[in-house]
Amino acid sequence: MTDADRPSDLPAAPTGAEYRRGPFREGERIQLTDPKGRMHTITLTPGKQFHTHRGFVRHDDLIGSPDGVTITNTAGVEYLALRPLLSDYVMSMPRGAAVVYPKDAGQIVTMADVFPGARVVEAGVGSGALSMSLLRSVGEHGRVYSFERREDFAAIAAGNAREFFGTDHPAWSITIGDLVDMLPQSVEAGTIDRVVLDMLAPWECLEVAYDALAPGGVLICYVATATQLSRVAEATREHGGFTEPQAWESLVRGWHLEGLAVRPEHRMHAHTGFLISTRRLADGVEAPLRKRRPAKGAYGEDSTEGGATDNGNPPQTPDDAWTPDAVGERPVSDKKMRKLVRSFENTPTAQALAAESGASIDDEPRDEADATDGVATDQD
């Protein structure tokens, strides 16, 4: 059902809902699963074919088919065709920065209580995985203000979200720049319900997050290492305007189901990151005094190899030491980033949106090596 066919007493369909039901459409990304459980994500394009070393499938045979059909390729291999769930999509979509895994995105949305209509600040954007979960939660009547230092990351995130929702989500804005500098210019103080920080040094943003949040608002940070986790917790306590922080991680282990052989899988999604959350106190209210006694040596000479400072706390790591290499992030080459950004320029979704707005499409010829449509991506 399109908006034109919808009865007048029914509200318009939420953004992207039309692309989650009905027959497969041209330009839509779908997921093919082979008999061994290997998943391949393709973009349906008239006249194209999906090839493996064992035959090929014609895209035209899938366009117009219902969700959940099977199709047999030229070599007799049967594939199950389904629309990818959001969790499937974020694991197979083009990426520059590492994505927030679905298990962590679900925790963030739930534990931060991201509700329909909420006003959420997110930094940074990465490849857009968490952004899409936040947009799904706030809906058209909410707002997601995303901040990203790197323009190429922002372009990839916007392209991924556009391909998933079928259009640019009306509740989303991406600002290029540093959160500390740009947030006060972008939102009014005390109007934000939730702040989500996915960055190297979230403790540097506590003051602007505090100013932007409404009393009772939630701040949640996603960090990769225990040293970052400790630094965020101590900085939050030192600030004094937040509740006692809570930290956790989630580990997801699948199970093998085969007759009587029911057992845990040999592989699992273990540590991906830590989550730490806290809530903004009302203006003028100080955090209640902690009554829990710290472990012996938690802030003394036993806590670090170099000993304690004069105030009894461990020496702080210099701010300039917090780099992607230092916390184990893998660098992304500039060549790959340029290729990913270009891959979104001439997708069917981008062409359709440009045609609606009257904008021109960049038809610059590309090398065969830069083509991405129809390339299979395996997902374990």
N, C-alpha and C positions, 0 to 999 in steps of 0.2 A: 504494500500500500504506500503510495507516494503522498506528499502533503496535499496535492491537488485532489486526490481521491478521498482524502480523510473527511469524515463527517464534521460538520461545523461545531458540534458540541464536544469534540475530542481535541485535546491540545496537540500542537505540532510535535512530531517525533523528535526526541533528543538527538543532538549531533552525533552522527555515525550510526544511529540505530538502523537506518535503512540499509546499511551495508553489512549488517549482521544477520540478515534473514533474506529469504527469497532465492531465486536461481542465481548461479554464478554470473557475474557481469564482466564485460571487457574491462581490462585495466585493474581487476581485483587480484590481490595476492591470495593464493590458496595453498594448502599443504597436502602433499602427496606422501602417503606412507606405504612402503613396500612390504612384502611378506616377512622380512627380517626386522621390521619395526623402524627402519631408517626413514627419517623425514626429509622431504625436499620441499622448499618453498619456491613457487614460481609466480610470475605476474602474467595473467592471462592476456595474450595479445593475438588478435586474428592473424592467421597465416603462419604463426610460429610453432615450434615443436620443442618438447622437453626431451633431451637425449641423455641416456646413460650408456654404459658399455653393453647393455643388454636391451637394445631397441629404443623406440621413442614413442611419445604420446603427442597427439596433435592438440593444440590449445583449442581449436575450433570444436573438437569433440566434447570439451568441457564447458565452454561458454553456453549458457542457457540451461545447463543441467542443475538439478536440485542439490542442495548441500547433503553430503553423506553418501554419494554414489561411489561405485567402483568403476574403474576403467582398466582395460587390458591393453598393454602396449603391443608393438609389432612383433615382439619376441614371445608373447604369451604371458608376460609378467603382469599380475593384477595389482593395481594400486587403489587405496582408499583415498578419496578426495574430500577434504573438509576445509571449512574456513578455520584458520588458526585462531585459537583463543588468544587473548591479550598476552598470557604467559608464554604461549608458543611464539607469538609474533616478536616479542622483545628479545627472545633468545636467538632468533634467526635473522632479524633485520640488520641492515648495514649499520656499522658502528665505528666511531672513531675512539671515543673514550669508553672505558669499561662501563657496563650497564649495572644498575641496581637490580639484583636478582628478584624474581617474583616473590620469593619467600620473604625478602626484606621489605619490598614494596607493600606487600599485604600487611606486614607488621606496622609499617609507618602509617598507612591509612587507618588501621584499626586503633593502634595505641595512641596516635595523635588525635583520634576522633575527628577525622576530616569529614564534615557533613555537607549535604546539599546546600548550596548557597554560601558556603564558607569562603573567606578571603584568605588565600594562602600565598606565602612568599617562599620561593624555592631558589636555592643557590648551591652548586652550579647545576647546569642542565645536562651536561654529558651528552649522551646519545638520545635522550628523551624518554627513556623507559619509565622512570618515576613520574615524569610530567604527565604521561598518558593516564597513569593510575590516579593521579591527583585530579585531572580534568574529568575523568569518569565519576569521581566522587563528588565534586563541587557542582557539576552540571552547568547548564547555561546561565543560571542565576547567581553563580558564584564567580570568583576570579582567582586565577593563578598567575602571580607575578613572578616570572623566572628571570634570574640574573646569571649571566655567563661572561667570563672574561674573554673567551676565545670566540671570534666570529664564526670560524669554520665549525666548531662544535655546535653552535647555535643553529647554523644552517642545516646540519645533519639532523639535529633533533627536530627542527621544524618540518623537514622532509619526511622523517619517519612518522610523525604524528599526522601529517597531512595524508599520507598513504593509508594509515589505519582508519582515520575518521572519514576519509573521502573528501575532506574540505579543511580549511583552516578553522580551528575551534574558536568560537566567538568569545570564550571566557579566558583566553590565553594571550599573554603578552610576554615577549622576550626582550630584555634590555641588555645591551652589550656594555660591560664595564664591571668595576668592582662594587660589590654589595655595599661596602661601607660608604662609598661616595654616592652611589646612585639610589639607594633605597630611600633616604630622606627626601630626595627630589621626586620620587615616583609615587609614594603613598603618604597619606596623612597620618600623623602620629596617633597611636592608640586605636587604629581601625583594623588591624590585622588579627585574624583569629588563630592562625597557625604559621609557624616558621620552620622550614625544613632546610637544614644545612648539610650539604654533601661536598665537603671541601677539605683541603689539607689542614687548615688552621681555623676551625670554627670559633675558637676562643677570641679571635680578633674581631668577631662580629657580634659579640654579646651585647654591647651597648646599643648598637643600632637596632638589634632585634628587640631589645627591651623597650626602646622608644616606639617601635612600630606596633608591638603587640598590645592588644586590649588586656585589661586585668583579667586573669584567669586563662589567658591564651597559652598555647602549648608551643614550646620550643623543642625540636627533636633533631639530633645530629647523628649522622652516619659517618663513622670513621673506620679506618682499616686496621689500625694497630693498637695494642694495649697502651703504648706510650701516649698516643693521641687521646685515648679514652681518659686516662688519668689527668692529662692536662685540661681537658674540657671540664671534668668534674671539679677540679680544684679552682679553676677560673670562675665557674658558676657559683660555687660557695663564696668565693672572695667577693664577687659582685654584690651579693646581698639582696638582690631584687627578685630572686627566683627561689622556688621550693627546692628541697633536697633532691638532687638528681637521682634517677634510677637508670641502671644500665643492664643490658642483656644481649645475647646473641641467639639466633635460631639455627638449628641443625635439622635438615630434612633427609630422611633415609627412606628410600622406596623399598617395596617388598616384592619378591619373586613369587608369582602365583602360577603353579603348574601342577594340577592334580593334588597329590599329597605332599609334593615338594614345595611347601610354603615356608619361606625363610626370608631374612633380610637380604637385600641386594648387596653385592660385593662392593659397589661404588655408591657414593652418596655426596650430596651437596653439603659439605661441612662448613667450615668457617669462610664466610664472605666478608663480613664486617660486623662491627659493634654498633648498637643503637643506644643512645643515651637521651633521656627526655626529662624535662622540667617544666614548671608552669610559672608564668609571670605573676608576681604579687601585686596587690593594689599599690597605688602611689603612696609613698611615705611609710609603707609597712616594711619592717625588717624581717629577714628570714628567722624563724624560731631557732633558738639555740639547740645545737645537736647534743643529745644526751648519750649517744652511743660512744663508748670508749674505743679509740683507735687501737689497732694491734700494736704490740710493742715493736718499736723500731720503724713504724710506718712513716714517720717524718724525721727520723733520726739518722745516726751514722750507718745503721744497718740497711737503710733503704736504697742507697746508691753506693757504688764503688768509690766514688770521690768524696764521700762523707757529706755532712750537712752544712748549710750556711749558718750565719750568725743567729738567724731567727729560728733555727731548728728544722727548717724545711729543706728538702733536697734541692740542689742547684737546678735552676730552670734551663732547659735547652734553649739556646739562642733562636730567635724567630727566623733568622735567615738560614737555619739548618733544616727547616721543614721544607723539603723539596720532594717532588714525585719520586726521584731516584732513591731518596733516603728512606721512604716508607715502602719501597718495593714496587711502585707502579711501573708498568712497562711503557716505554716511550712509543709514540705513534709517529710514523714518518710523515713529512709534509706531502710527499707524493701520494700516499694513501689518502690523506685528508682531502687533497684536491680532487682525486678520483671520486671519492664518496660524495663530495658536494656537487660535482658535475652530474652524478648519476641521478639526482633528483630533478634536474632541470627539464628533461623531456619525458618524464613519465606520463602515462595517460591521465592521471589525476591532475598533474600540473598543466597539461595542455588544455584539459576541460575547464579548469579554473581560469586560465588565461583567456580562453575563448569567451567565457562569460563576462570577464572584466574588460575585454578588448585589448588586453596587453599582448605584446609580441613575445614569441617563444624563440629562445636562442637556438638557431638551427646550425650552429657551427659543427662541421664534420668532426667526428671523433675516431680515434684509432680503434681497431677491432678489440684491442686489449682492454679498452675502457668500457666496453659494453657489459651491462650487468643483467639486463632482462633475460629471463629464461635460464640463468645459471643456477644450478642446483646447489643448495647448501645443506650439508649433512648436519643433523642435530642428534647427538647421542641421547 
